[in-house]
Amino acid sequence: MMKMNKWTMALAAAGVVSLSSVAQAQEAAAGADALAASTTLTGYVSSSYTAADSTKGPEGYFRSNEDNNRFALDVVSLTLASAQGAGEYATGYTVQLWAGDAAGDIDTNESGAAGDASTVELMQANIDLRLPIGNGLDLKVGQMGTVVGAETYDYNANAFYTRSFAFNAEPTHHTGILASYQLTDDLSVSVGLANSTTTATTNDKVDGGNATLVALSYTTPDSLGVLAGTELYYGGVLGAAIAAANDREQDTHFLSASVPVPVEGLSYSVGVTIVDRDDADGQNNGNTNITSHYLGYALSEDLTLNVRYEHGNVNSGTTPQSFLWASNIDGLESLSVGLDYALWDNVTSRVEWRQDSGDNLQDQEVVALNLVYSWF
């Protein structure tokens, strides 16, 4: 039985209110309280200082020619979410907003026209649904992050402040539906359909065009000995129509492996990004191939050393984000070395040195200082 205070009982006895209306109001309030209890607000603030040669700006990676030789408020990220439960028809949602200079680079406006970008952008907004099929089929519907790549937009999710060349060659967002299923404890698969886009502008889609999303994740069994526990991943964005010509398509493939290292505190992973663009007759129109190596070593409880080394080639026609050059890059090499020191609670404090070179790419070198405060 619902509890009612003496004033509510008195009003009900006088006929001012009905007991049924009071009960409905209390049920609605209880439902609102339950919803509020399941909703979380998380986020972070990222600020930085980047030093570069003042006579030339670095190029080729996310925000490479921005905020050089000055302080910057990169972004304020706010995420409102409700985690999906364990029930057969469990639901959840995620809404993430970016505010600040870096937000304009993701440009989620539909037209994607120059000048449309805002300092407040929608990073993601999707609904999680479960269907009682087998072990449970999970659906993600709406605007979501891509299934390819080792790095993300979020400053607090990457080991480095600057992004890789591979990140700049990959699509970043999709609007559509993604279905995920856990086949075994070690093997999962995801398949989806999204609007065709090969750019960082999420909704700059080709009318009537769709891209297929595919992801496979597998962890090797104990029977493989030294290779046991290796995490293997494949992600693909396939058949994305090119905005300027509907008779052409672009495929993006990403393969990665996180290999256990028999040294305490040491981690290693490698990722390969392949972007393949075809002409109308199916002939290859040039591709991008970048291999990215990541090494991390905990020097102490609070201090971590991170190293990223990239090599490969970039075809300027296959890069979805802005490159400043019109020529291809062969012999690309990029080395980033960073130190991450946990001086304050909830704060990522890092210093990073980076050097890039390659044919048709001027040698470039930067040093970046970055602070990220995250709340959970």
Short mmCIF file of the C-alpha atoms (twelve columns), coordinates in Angstrom:
data_MODEL
# 
_entry.id   MODEL 
# 
loop_
_atom_site.group_PDB 
_atom_site.id 
_atom_site.type_symbol 
_atom_site.label_atom_id 
_atom_site.label_alt_id 
_atom_site.label_comp_id 
_atom_site.label_asym_id 
_atom_site.label_seq_id 
_atom_site.Cartn_x 
_atom_site.Cartn_y 
_atom_site.Cartn_z 
_atom_site.pdbx_PDB_model_num 
ATOM 1   C CA . MET A 1   0.000   0.000   0.000   1 
ATOM 2   C CA . MET A 2   1.235   3.504   -0.836  1 
ATOM 3   C CA . LYS A 3   2.053   5.746   2.097   1 
ATOM 4   C CA . MET A 4   0.233   9.100   2.285   1 
ATOM 5   C CA . ASN A 5   0.727   11.817  4.846   1 
ATOM 6   C CA . LYS A 6   -2.150  13.051  7.029   1 
ATOM 7   C CA . TRP A 7   -2.729  16.186  4.948   1 
ATOM 8   C CA . THR A 8   -3.189  14.126  1.774   1 
ATOM 9   C CA . MET A 9   -5.606  11.819  3.616   1 
ATOM 10  C CA . ALA A 10  -7.539  14.812  4.899   1 
ATOM 11  C CA . LEU A 11  -7.862  16.334  1.409   1 
ATOM 12  C CA . ALA A 12  -8.982  12.977  0.053   1 
ATOM 13  C CA . ALA A 13  -11.594 12.644  2.814   1 
ATOM 14  C CA . ALA A 14  -12.889 16.145  1.987   1 
ATOM 15  C CA . GLY A 15  -13.192 15.203  -1.688  1 
ATOM 16  C CA . VAL A 16  -10.633 17.783  -2.808  1 
ATOM 17  C CA . VAL A 17  -8.421  15.103  -4.359  1 
ATOM 18  C CA . SER A 18  -9.019  11.485  -5.263  1 
ATOM 19  C CA . LEU A 19  -6.930  8.648   -3.945  1 
ATOM 20  C CA . SER A 20  -6.415  7.345   -7.485  1 
ATOM 21  C CA . SER A 21  -4.947  10.664  -8.678  1 
ATOM 22  C CA . VAL A 22  -2.637  10.743  -5.667  1 
ATOM 23  C CA . ALA A 23  -1.533  7.183   -6.409  1 
ATOM 24  C CA . GLN A 24  -0.872  8.016   -10.069 1 
ATOM 25  C CA . ALA A 25  1.122   11.095  -9.090  1 
ATOM 26  C CA . GLN A 26  3.209   9.074   -6.661  1 
ATOM 27  C CA . GLU A 27  3.816   6.372   -9.265  1 
ATOM 28  C CA . ALA A 28  4.896   9.017   -11.795 1 
ATOM 29  C CA . ALA A 29  7.242   10.584  -9.262  1 
ATOM 30  C CA . ALA A 30  8.694   7.180   -8.417  1 
ATOM 31  C CA . GLY A 31  9.268   6.506   -12.118 1 
ATOM 32  C CA . ALA A 32  10.978  9.872   -12.544 1 
ATOM 33  C CA . ASP A 33  13.169  9.179   -9.511  1 
ATOM 34  C CA . ALA A 34  14.158  5.777   -10.930 1 
ATOM 35  C CA . LEU A 35  15.018  7.350   -14.284 1 
ATOM 36  C CA . ALA A 36  17.069  10.057  -12.607 1 
ATOM 37  C CA . ALA A 37  18.893  7.470   -10.515 1 
ATOM 38  C CA . SER A 38  19.917  5.524   -13.642 1 
ATOM 39  C CA . THR A 39  21.180  8.607   -15.505 1 
ATOM 40  C CA . THR A 40  24.801  9.716   -15.175 1 
ATOM 41  C CA . LEU A 41  26.547  12.926  -16.166 1 
ATOM 42  C CA . THR A 42  30.221  12.555  -17.008 1 
ATOM 43  C CA . GLY A 43  32.678  14.695  -18.896 1 
ATOM 44  C CA . TYR A 44  36.052  16.360  -19.065 1 
ATOM 45  C CA . VAL A 45  37.839  19.621  -19.795 1 
ATOM 46  C CA . SER A 46  40.984  19.628  -21.947 1 
ATOM 47  C CA . SER A 47  43.436  22.532  -22.106 1 
ATOM 48  C CA . SER A 48  46.837  22.664  -23.805 1 
ATOM 49  C CA . TYR A 49  49.846  24.576  -25.071 1 
ATOM 50  C CA . THR A 50  51.506  23.575  -28.355 1 
ATOM 51  C CA . ALA A 51  54.912  24.842  -29.468 1 
ATOM 52  C CA . ALA A 52  55.787  24.656  -33.182 1 
ATOM 53  C CA . ASP A 53  58.035  26.431  -35.686 1 
ATOM 54  C CA . SER A 54  56.350  29.801  -36.177 1 
ATOM 55  C CA . THR A 55  57.329  29.961  -39.866 1 
ATOM 56  C CA . LYS A 56  55.382  26.858  -40.815 1 
ATOM 57  C CA . GLY A 57  52.428  24.974  -39.394 1 
ATOM 58  C CA . PRO A 58  52.397  21.198  -38.969 1 
ATOM 59  C CA . GLU A 59  49.812  19.425  -41.122 1 
ATOM 60  C CA . GLY A 60  48.161  16.110  -41.801 1 
ATOM 61  C CA . TYR A 61  46.542  15.213  -38.491 1 
ATOM 62  C CA . PHE A 62  43.583  16.410  -36.409 1 
ATOM 63  C CA . ARG A 63  43.929  20.127  -35.532 1 
ATOM 64  C CA . SER A 64  47.565  20.023  -36.596 1 
ATOM 65  C CA . ASN A 65  47.538  23.625  -37.847 1 
ATOM 66  C CA . GLU A 66  45.517  25.050  -34.943 1 
ATOM 67  C CA . ASP A 67  46.500  26.703  -31.651 1 
ATOM 68  C CA . ASN A 68  50.241  26.674  -32.331 1 
ATOM 69  C CA . ASN A 69  52.462  28.690  -29.974 1 
ATOM 70  C CA . ARG A 70  49.585  29.661  -27.729 1 
ATOM 71  C CA . PHE A 71  47.378  28.364  -24.931 1 
ATOM 72  C CA . ALA A 72  44.114  26.712  -25.926 1 
ATOM 73  C CA . LEU A 73  40.932  25.473  -24.338 1 
ATOM 74  C CA . ASP A 74  40.502  22.426  -26.552 1 
ATOM 75  C CA . VAL A 75  37.068  21.267  -25.535 1 
ATOM 76  C CA . VAL A 76  34.519  20.773  -22.783 1 
ATOM 77  C CA . SER A 77  32.825  17.395  -23.199 1 
ATOM 78  C CA . LEU A 78  29.533  16.518  -21.478 1 
ATOM 79  C CA . THR A 79  27.962  13.065  -21.669 1 
ATOM 80  C CA . LEU A 80  24.483  12.249  -20.369 1 
ATOM 81  C CA . ALA A 81  23.853  8.503   -20.390 1 
ATOM 82  C CA . SER A 82  21.862  5.656   -18.947 1 
ATOM 83  C CA . ALA A 83  23.643  2.318   -19.018 1 
ATOM 84  C CA . GLN A 84  21.830  -0.579  -20.608 1 
ATOM 85  C CA . GLY A 85  20.601  -3.070  -18.031 1 
ATOM 86  C CA . ALA A 86  20.706  -6.864  -18.021 1 
ATOM 87  C CA . GLY A 87  17.071  -7.597  -18.934 1 
ATOM 88  C CA . GLU A 88  15.828  -9.229  -22.123 1 
ATOM 89  C CA . TYR A 89  14.455  -5.912  -23.384 1 
ATOM 90  C CA . ALA A 90  16.978  -3.657  -21.655 1 
ATOM 91  C CA . THR A 91  17.379  -0.099  -22.924 1 
ATOM 92  C CA . GLY A 92  19.836  2.739   -22.544 1 
ATOM 93  C CA . TYR A 93  21.011  5.897   -24.255 1 
ATOM 94  C CA . THR A 94  24.023  8.173   -24.706 1 
ATOM 95  C CA . VAL A 95  24.127  11.873  -25.583 1 
ATOM 96  C CA . GLN A 96  27.512  13.618  -25.814 1 
ATOM 97  C CA . LEU A 97  28.094  17.304  -26.526 1 
ATOM 98  C CA . TRP A 98  31.342  19.080  -27.318 1 
ATOM 99  C CA . ALA A 99  31.853  22.786  -26.662 1 
ATOM 100 C CA . GLY A 100 34.968  24.752  -27.580 1 
ATOM 101 C CA . ASP A 101 37.267  25.377  -30.524 1 
ATOM 102 C CA . ALA A 102 37.820  21.682  -31.276 1 
ATOM 103 C CA . ALA A 103 34.072  21.102  -31.581 1 
ATOM 104 C CA . GLY A 104 33.989  22.929  -34.904 1 
ATOM 105 C CA . ASP A 105 36.260  20.308  -36.440 1 
ATOM 106 C CA . ILE A 106 33.661  17.541  -36.161 1 
ATOM 107 C CA . ASP A 107 30.954  19.660  -37.899 1 
ATOM 108 C CA . THR A 108 27.817  17.548  -37.494 1 
ATOM 109 C CA . ASN A 109 25.685  19.922  -39.593 1 
ATOM 110 C CA . GLU A 110 23.930  18.156  -42.447 1 
ATOM 111 C CA . SER A 111 25.114  20.376  -45.252 1 
ATOM 112 C CA . GLY A 112 28.760  20.314  -44.273 1 
ATOM 113 C CA . ALA A 113 29.194  23.663  -46.043 1 
ATOM 114 C CA . ALA A 114 32.051  25.931  -45.082 1 
ATOM 115 C CA . GLY A 115 31.156  28.121  -42.150 1 
ATOM 116 C CA . ASP A 116 28.473  25.757  -40.827 1 
ATOM 117 C CA . ALA A 117 30.692  24.407  -38.064 1 
ATOM 118 C CA . SER A 118 29.849  25.553  -34.552 1 
ATOM 119 C CA . THR A 119 31.719  25.739  -31.269 1 
ATOM 120 C CA . VAL A 120 28.978  23.490  -29.849 1 
ATOM 121 C CA . GLU A 121 28.502  20.173  -31.652 1 
ATOM 122 C CA . LEU A 122 26.742  16.861  -31.102 1 
ATOM 123 C CA . MET A 123 29.428  14.204  -30.757 1 
ATOM 124 C CA . GLN A 124 27.001  11.297  -30.423 1 
ATOM 125 C CA . ALA A 125 23.357  10.591  -29.637 1 
ATOM 126 C CA . ASN A 126 22.113  7.022   -29.732 1 
ATOM 127 C CA . ILE A 127 19.675  4.579   -28.187 1 
ATOM 128 C CA . ASP A 128 20.672  1.114   -26.924 1 
ATOM 129 C CA . LEU A 129 18.108  -1.676  -27.275 1 
ATOM 130 C CA . ARG A 130 18.239  -5.410  -26.565 1 
ATOM 131 C CA . LEU A 131 16.261  -8.191  -28.201 1 
ATOM 132 C CA . PRO A 132 15.946  -11.640 -26.535 1 
ATOM 133 C CA . ILE A 133 17.623  -13.514 -29.390 1 
ATOM 134 C CA . GLY A 134 20.102  -16.157 -28.268 1 
ATOM 135 C CA . ASN A 135 22.461  -14.573 -25.743 1 
ATOM 136 C CA . GLY A 136 20.856  -11.198 -26.439 1 
ATOM 137 C CA . LEU A 137 21.115  -9.069  -29.573 1 
ATOM 138 C CA . ASP A 138 22.156  -5.480  -28.793 1 
ATOM 139 C CA . LEU A 139 21.156  -2.655  -31.127 1 
ATOM 140 C CA . LYS A 140 22.626  0.848   -31.224 1 
ATOM 141 C CA . VAL A 141 20.480  3.324   -33.158 1 
ATOM 142 C CA . GLY A 142 21.263  6.956   -33.988 1 
ATOM 143 C CA . GLN A 143 24.520  8.857   -34.317 1 
ATOM 144 C CA . MET A 144 27.524  6.899   -33.100 1 
ATOM 145 C CA . GLY A 145 31.293  6.625   -33.330 1 
ATOM 146 C CA . THR A 146 32.879  4.603   -36.102 1 
ATOM 147 C CA . VAL A 147 33.912  0.933   -35.959 1 
ATOM 148 C CA . VAL A 148 37.414  1.597   -37.368 1 
ATOM 149 C CA . GLY A 149 40.540  3.059   -35.803 1 
ATOM 150 C CA . ALA A 150 42.753  2.816   -32.732 1 
ATOM 151 C CA . GLU A 151 42.076  6.381   -31.559 1 
ATOM 152 C CA . THR A 152 38.992  8.473   -30.897 1 
ATOM 153 C CA . TYR A 153 38.066  12.134  -30.780 1 
ATOM 154 C CA . ASP A 154 37.990  12.146  -26.971 1 
ATOM 155 C CA . TYR A 155 41.109  13.661  -25.426 1 
ATOM 156 C CA . ASN A 156 40.771  11.565  -22.270 1 
ATOM 157 C CA . ALA A 157 40.546  8.254   -24.165 1 
ATOM 158 C CA . ASN A 158 43.840  8.409   -26.088 1 
ATOM 159 C CA . ALA A 159 47.385  7.895   -24.861 1 
ATOM 160 C CA . PHE A 160 48.517  10.961  -26.837 1 
ATOM 161 C CA . TYR A 161 47.352  14.547  -27.118 1 
ATOM 162 C CA . THR A 162 47.972  14.772  -30.878 1 
ATOM 163 C CA . ARG A 163 46.129  12.310  -33.121 1 
ATOM 164 C CA . SER A 164 47.706  9.851   -35.497 1 
ATOM 165 C CA . PHE A 165 47.864  10.181  -39.285 1 
ATOM 166 C CA . ALA A 166 45.686  7.059   -39.419 1 
ATOM 167 C CA . PHE A 167 42.945  8.806   -37.424 1 
ATOM 168 C CA . ASN A 168 42.901  11.559  -40.025 1 
ATOM 169 C CA . ALA A 169 42.382  9.001   -42.802 1 
ATOM 170 C CA . GLU A 170 39.368  7.266   -41.228 1 
ATOM 171 C CA . PRO A 171 35.664  8.118   -41.083 1 
ATOM 172 C CA . THR A 172 34.732  9.191   -37.584 1 
ATOM 173 C CA . HIS A 173 30.923  9.094   -37.175 1 
ATOM 174 C CA . HIS A 174 27.938  7.223   -38.531 1 
ATOM 175 C CA . THR A 175 24.192  7.745   -38.428 1 
ATOM 176 C CA . GLY A 176 22.382  4.434   -38.655 1 
ATOM 177 C CA . ILE A 177 21.986  1.145   -36.789 1 
ATOM 178 C CA . LEU A 178 24.563  -1.309  -35.459 1 
ATOM 179 C CA . ALA A 179 23.697  -4.819  -34.201 1 
ATOM 180 C CA . SER A 180 26.159  -6.596  -31.878 1 
ATOM 181 C CA . TYR A 181 26.161  -10.218 -30.714 1 
ATOM 182 C CA . GLN A 182 28.460  -12.117 -28.336 1 
ATOM 183 C CA . LEU A 183 28.956  -15.493 -30.034 1 
ATOM 184 C CA . THR A 184 31.258  -16.873 -27.311 1 
ATOM 185 C CA . ASP A 185 33.192  -15.484 -24.355 1 
ATOM 186 C CA . ASP A 186 36.065  -14.753 -26.749 1 
ATOM 187 C CA . LEU A 187 34.304  -13.821 -29.993 1 
ATOM 188 C CA . SER A 188 31.889  -10.983 -30.771 1 
ATOM 189 C CA . VAL A 189 30.528  -9.641  -34.048 1 
ATOM 190 C CA . SER A 190 28.807  -6.420  -35.083 1 
ATOM 191 C CA . VAL A 191 27.027  -5.602  -38.349 1 
ATOM 192 C CA . GLY A 192 25.281  -2.371  -39.253 1 
ATOM 193 C CA . LEU A 193 23.968  -0.045  -41.912 1 
ATOM 194 C CA . ALA A 194 24.562  3.701   -41.973 1 
ATOM 195 C CA . ASN A 195 24.255  6.704   -44.234 1 
ATOM 196 C CA . SER A 196 27.128  6.922   -46.696 1 
ATOM 197 C CA . THR A 197 29.734  9.448   -45.658 1 
ATOM 198 C CA . THR A 198 33.491  9.438   -46.127 1 
ATOM 199 C CA . THR A 199 34.081  12.664  -44.221 1 
ATOM 200 C CA . ALA A 200 34.318  13.846  -40.652 1 
ATOM 201 C CA . THR A 201 31.011  15.650  -41.210 1 
ATOM 202 C CA . THR A 202 28.647  13.040  -39.786 1 
ATOM 203 C CA . ASN A 203 25.540  13.903  -41.753 1 
ATOM 204 C CA . ASP A 204 27.193  15.009  -44.999 1 
ATOM 205 C CA . LYS A 205 25.590  11.973  -46.613 1 
ATOM 206 C CA . VAL A 206 25.011  10.852  -50.184 1 
ATOM 207 C CA . ASP A 207 21.245  10.751  -50.744 1 
ATOM 208 C CA . GLY A 208 20.099  7.149   -51.018 1 
ATOM 209 C CA . GLY A 209 23.591  5.844   -50.276 1 
ATOM 210 C CA . ASN A 210 24.378  3.436   -47.465 1 
ATOM 211 C CA . ALA A 211 27.569  2.000   -46.040 1 
ATOM 212 C CA . THR A 212 27.921  -1.390  -44.360 1 
ATOM 213 C CA . LEU A 213 29.561  -1.478  -40.920 1 
ATOM 214 C CA . VAL A 214 31.355  -4.646  -39.803 1 
ATOM 215 C CA . ALA A 215 33.359  -5.444  -36.663 1 
ATOM 216 C CA . LEU A 216 34.881  -8.668  -35.326 1 
ATOM 217 C CA . SER A 217 36.652  -9.016  -31.979 1 
ATOM 218 C CA . TYR A 218 38.474  -12.173 -30.846 1 
ATOM 219 C CA . THR A 219 40.698  -13.012 -27.868 1 
ATOM 220 C CA . THR A 220 43.028  -15.967 -28.381 1 
ATOM 221 C CA . PRO A 221 42.672  -18.945 -25.975 1 
ATOM 222 C CA . ASP A 222 45.126  -20.129 -23.316 1 
ATOM 223 C CA . SER A 223 46.152  -23.046 -25.548 1 
ATOM 224 C CA . LEU A 224 48.241  -20.678 -27.703 1 
ATOM 225 C CA . GLY A 225 50.866  -20.304 -25.006 1 
ATOM 226 C CA . VAL A 226 52.799  -17.023 -25.292 1 
ATOM 227 C CA . LEU A 227 50.176  -15.681 -27.717 1 
ATOM 228 C CA . ALA A 228 47.302  -16.445 -25.320 1 
ATOM 229 C CA . GLY A 229 45.205  -13.393 -24.526 1 
ATOM 230 C CA . THR A 230 46.045  -11.567 -27.756 1 
ATOM 231 C CA . GLU A 231 43.150  -9.276  -28.672 1 
ATOM 232 C CA . LEU A 232 42.458  -9.294  -32.418 1 
ATOM 233 C CA . TYR A 233 40.080  -6.848  -34.088 1 
ATOM 234 C CA . TYR A 234 38.774  -6.070  -37.558 1 
ATOM 235 C CA . GLY A 235 36.559  -3.117  -38.399 1 
ATOM 236 C CA . GLY A 236 35.235  -2.165  -41.811 1 
ATOM 237 C CA . VAL A 237 33.214  0.666   -43.359 1 
ATOM 238 C CA . LEU A 238 32.355  -0.806  -46.738 1 
ATOM 239 C CA . GLY A 239 30.732  0.558   -49.882 1 
ATOM 240 C CA . ALA A 240 30.479  4.180   -48.748 1 
ATOM 241 C CA . ALA A 241 29.410  6.279   -51.721 1 
ATOM 242 C CA . ILE A 242 31.641  9.246   -52.461 1 
ATOM 243 C CA . ALA A 243 29.713  12.504  -52.153 1 
ATOM 244 C CA . ALA A 244 31.025  14.001  -55.376 1 
ATOM 245 C CA . ALA A 245 30.225  10.968  -57.519 1 
ATOM 246 C CA . ASN A 246 27.556  8.414   -56.620 1 
ATOM 247 C CA . ASP A 247 29.031  5.853   -59.010 1 
ATOM 248 C CA . ARG A 248 32.178  5.550   -56.914 1 
ATOM 249 C CA . GLU A 249 32.700  3.907   -53.548 1 
ATOM 250 C CA . GLN A 250 35.245  3.877   -50.756 1 
ATOM 251 C CA . ASP A 251 36.146  1.089   -48.326 1 
ATOM 252 C CA . THR A 252 37.965  1.575   -45.025 1 
ATOM 253 C CA . HIS A 253 39.562  -1.438  -43.333 1 
ATOM 254 C CA . PHE A 254 41.157  -1.489  -39.891 1 
ATOM 255 C CA . LEU A 255 42.988  -4.418  -38.293 1 
ATOM 256 C CA . SER A 256 44.622  -4.404  -34.876 1 
ATOM 257 C CA . ALA A 257 46.295  -6.701  -32.374 1 
ATOM 258 C CA . SER A 258 47.040  -6.095  -28.695 1 
ATOM 259 C CA . VAL A 259 49.786  -8.562  -27.807 1 
ATOM 260 C CA . PRO A 260 50.591  -9.543  -24.195 1 
ATOM 261 C CA . VAL A 261 54.217  -8.725  -23.354 1 
ATOM 262 C CA . PRO A 262 56.031  -10.785 -20.672 1 
ATOM 263 C CA . VAL A 263 57.387  -7.632  -19.039 1 
ATOM 264 C CA . GLU A 264 55.511  -6.090  -16.118 1 
ATOM 265 C CA . GLY A 265 54.169  -2.643  -16.927 1 
ATOM 266 C CA . LEU A 266 54.828  -2.958  -20.688 1 
ATOM 267 C CA . SER A 267 52.067  -3.013  -23.334 1 
ATOM 268 C CA . TYR A 268 52.151  -3.189  -27.140 1 
ATOM 269 C CA . SER A 269 49.548  -2.945  -29.875 1 
ATOM 270 C CA . VAL A 270 49.608  -2.434  -33.619 1 
ATOM 271 C CA . GLY A 271 46.955  -1.164  -36.013 1 
ATOM 272 C CA . VAL A 272 46.748  -1.105  -39.815 1 
ATOM 273 C CA . THR A 273 44.450  1.322   -41.632 1 
ATOM 274 C CA . ILE A 274 43.673  0.787   -45.322 1 
ATOM 275 C CA . VAL A 275 41.499  3.226   -47.275 1 
ATOM 276 C CA . ASP A 276 40.602  2.040   -50.777 1 
ATOM 277 C CA . ARG A 277 38.745  4.210   -53.314 1 
ATOM 278 C CA . ASP A 278 37.423  2.896   -56.647 1 
ATOM 279 C CA . ASP A 279 36.405  4.478   -59.929 1 
ATOM 280 C CA . ALA A 280 33.064  3.804   -61.590 1 
ATOM 281 C CA . ASP A 281 34.547  0.852   -63.495 1 
ATOM 282 C CA . GLY A 282 35.807  -0.726  -60.280 1 
ATOM 283 C CA . GLN A 283 39.444  0.150   -60.886 1 
ATOM 284 C CA . ASN A 284 41.492  1.259   -57.908 1 
ATOM 285 C CA . ASN A 285 41.880  5.019   -57.677 1 
ATOM 286 C CA . GLY A 286 44.658  5.043   -55.112 1 
ATOM 287 C CA . ASN A 287 44.731  4.029   -51.484 1 
ATOM 288 C CA . THR A 288 46.112  4.918   -48.095 1 
ATOM 289 C CA . ASN A 289 48.047  2.387   -46.026 1 
ATOM 290 C CA . ILE A 290 49.242  3.352   -42.541 1 
ATOM 291 C CA . THR A 291 50.645  1.076   -39.835 1 
ATOM 292 C CA . SER A 292 50.602  2.444   -36.279 1 
ATOM 293 C CA . HIS A 293 52.600  0.940   -33.394 1 
ATOM 294 C CA . TYR A 294 51.786  1.800   -29.767 1 
ATOM 295 C CA . LEU A 295 54.075  1.069   -26.836 1 
ATOM 296 C CA . GLY A 296 53.352  1.919   -23.211 1 
ATOM 297 C CA . TYR A 297 55.551  1.406   -20.163 1 
ATOM 298 C CA . ALA A 298 54.730  2.223   -16.533 1 
ATOM 299 C CA . LEU A 299 57.955  3.718   -15.171 1 
ATOM 300 C CA . SER A 300 56.365  4.042   -11.754 1 
ATOM 301 C CA . GLU A 301 52.931  4.024   -10.162 1 
ATOM 302 C CA . ASP A 302 52.325  7.583   -11.348 1 
ATOM 303 C CA . LEU A 303 54.551  7.955   -14.435 1 
ATOM 304 C CA . THR A 304 53.910  6.307   -17.838 1 
ATOM 305 C CA . LEU A 305 55.985  6.498   -21.011 1 
ATOM 306 C CA . ASN A 306 54.076  6.230   -24.317 1 
ATOM 307 C CA . VAL A 307 55.566  5.807   -27.796 1 
ATOM 308 C CA . ARG A 308 53.702  5.867   -31.131 1 
ATOM 309 C CA . TYR A 309 55.437  5.135   -34.440 1 
ATOM 310 C CA . GLU A 310 53.608  5.338   -37.782 1 
ATOM 311 C CA . HIS A 311 54.759  4.517   -41.294 1 
ATOM 312 C CA . GLY A 312 53.118  4.093   -44.677 1 
ATOM 313 C CA . ASN A 313 51.688  6.210   -47.461 1 
ATOM 314 C CA . VAL A 314 48.784  8.621   -47.838 1 
ATOM 315 C CA . ASN A 315 46.744  9.139   -50.996 1 
ATOM 316 C CA . SER A 316 45.349  12.659  -50.809 1 
ATOM 317 C CA . GLY A 317 42.133  11.588  -52.548 1 
ATOM 318 C CA . THR A 318 41.221  9.106   -49.804 1 
ATOM 319 C CA . THR A 319 41.567  11.292  -46.731 1 
ATOM 320 C CA . PRO A 320 38.191  12.245  -45.240 1 
ATOM 321 C CA . GLN A 321 39.565  15.009  -43.048 1 
ATOM 322 C CA . SER A 322 41.402  18.083  -44.297 1 
ATOM 323 C CA . PHE A 323 44.984  17.796  -45.537 1 
ATOM 324 C CA . LEU A 324 46.790  20.963  -46.528 1 
ATOM 325 C CA . TRP A 325 48.677  19.377  -49.420 1 
ATOM 326 C CA . ALA A 326 47.390  18.304  -52.829 1 
ATOM 327 C CA . SER A 327 50.036  15.625  -53.384 1 
ATOM 328 C CA . ASN A 328 50.330  12.079  -52.107 1 
ATOM 329 C CA . ILE A 329 52.723  11.265  -49.266 1 
ATOM 330 C CA . ASP A 330 55.070  8.338   -49.726 1 
ATOM 331 C CA . GLY A 331 57.552  7.223   -47.112 1 
ATOM 332 C CA . LEU A 332 55.502  8.676   -44.276 1 
ATOM 333 C CA . GLU A 333 57.143  8.391   -40.869 1 
ATOM 334 C CA . SER A 334 55.865  9.810   -37.601 1 
ATOM 335 C CA . LEU A 335 57.266  9.384   -34.088 1 
ATOM 336 C CA . SER A 336 55.523  10.602  -30.928 1 
ATOM 337 C CA . VAL A 337 56.929  10.246  -27.400 1 
ATOM 338 C CA . GLY A 338 54.892  11.242  -24.373 1 
ATOM 339 C CA . LEU A 339 55.101  11.223  -20.595 1 
ATOM 340 C CA . ASP A 340 51.924  10.958  -18.526 1 
ATOM 341 C CA . TYR A 341 52.255  11.855  -14.832 1 
ATOM 342 C CA . ALA A 342 49.405  11.418  -12.332 1 
ATOM 343 C CA . LEU A 343 50.113  14.442  -10.155 1 
ATOM 344 C CA . TRP A 344 46.472  15.276  -9.288  1 
ATOM 345 C CA . ASP A 345 43.406  13.076  -8.838  1 
ATOM 346 C CA . ASN A 346 41.214  12.813  -11.953 1 
ATOM 347 C CA . VAL A 347 43.753  14.808  -14.003 1 
ATOM 348 C CA . THR A 348 45.735  13.548  -16.982 1 
ATOM 349 C CA . SER A 349 48.982  15.575  -17.137 1 
ATOM 350 C CA . ARG A 350 51.173  14.982  -20.159 1 
ATOM 351 C CA . VAL A 351 54.033  16.365  -22.192 1 
ATOM 352 C CA . GLU A 352 54.525  15.163  -25.752 1 
ATOM 353 C CA . TRP A 353 57.144  15.492  -28.476 1 
ATOM 354 C CA . ARG A 354 56.336  14.665  -32.090 1 
ATOM 355 C CA . GLN A 355 58.288  14.583  -35.366 1 
ATOM 356 C CA . ASP A 356 56.856  13.832  -38.847 1 
ATOM 357 C CA . SER A 357 58.450  13.430  -42.275 1 
ATOM 358 C CA . GLY A 358 57.710  12.068  -45.744 1 
ATOM 359 C CA . ASP A 359 57.771  12.829  -49.453 1 
ATOM 360 C CA . ASN A 360 55.723  15.989  -50.175 1 
ATOM 361 C CA . LEU A 361 55.505  16.592  -46.430 1 
ATOM 362 C CA . GLN A 362 57.849  19.127  -44.913 1 
ATOM 363 C CA . ASP A 363 59.682  17.922  -41.807 1 
ATOM 364 C CA . GLN A 364 57.694  19.089  -38.812 1 
ATOM 365 C CA . GLU A 365 58.231  19.000  -35.068 1 
ATOM 366 C CA . VAL A 366 55.996  20.008  -32.179 1 
ATOM 367 C CA . VAL A 367 55.992  19.885  -28.388 1 
ATOM 368 C CA . ALA A 368 52.641  19.835  -26.583 1 
ATOM 369 C CA . LEU A 369 51.612  20.217  -22.947 1 
ATOM 370 C CA . ASN A 370 48.148  18.973  -22.030 1 
ATOM 371 C CA . LEU A 371 45.912  18.805  -18.949 1 
ATOM 372 C CA . VAL A 372 42.619  16.908  -18.941 1 
ATOM 373 C CA . TYR A 373 40.317  16.915  -15.918 1 
ATOM 374 C CA . SER A 374 37.709  14.129  -16.050 1 
ATOM 375 C CA . TRP A 375 34.733  13.533  -13.802 1 
ATOM 376 C CA . PHE A 376 32.891  10.250  -13.638 1 
# 
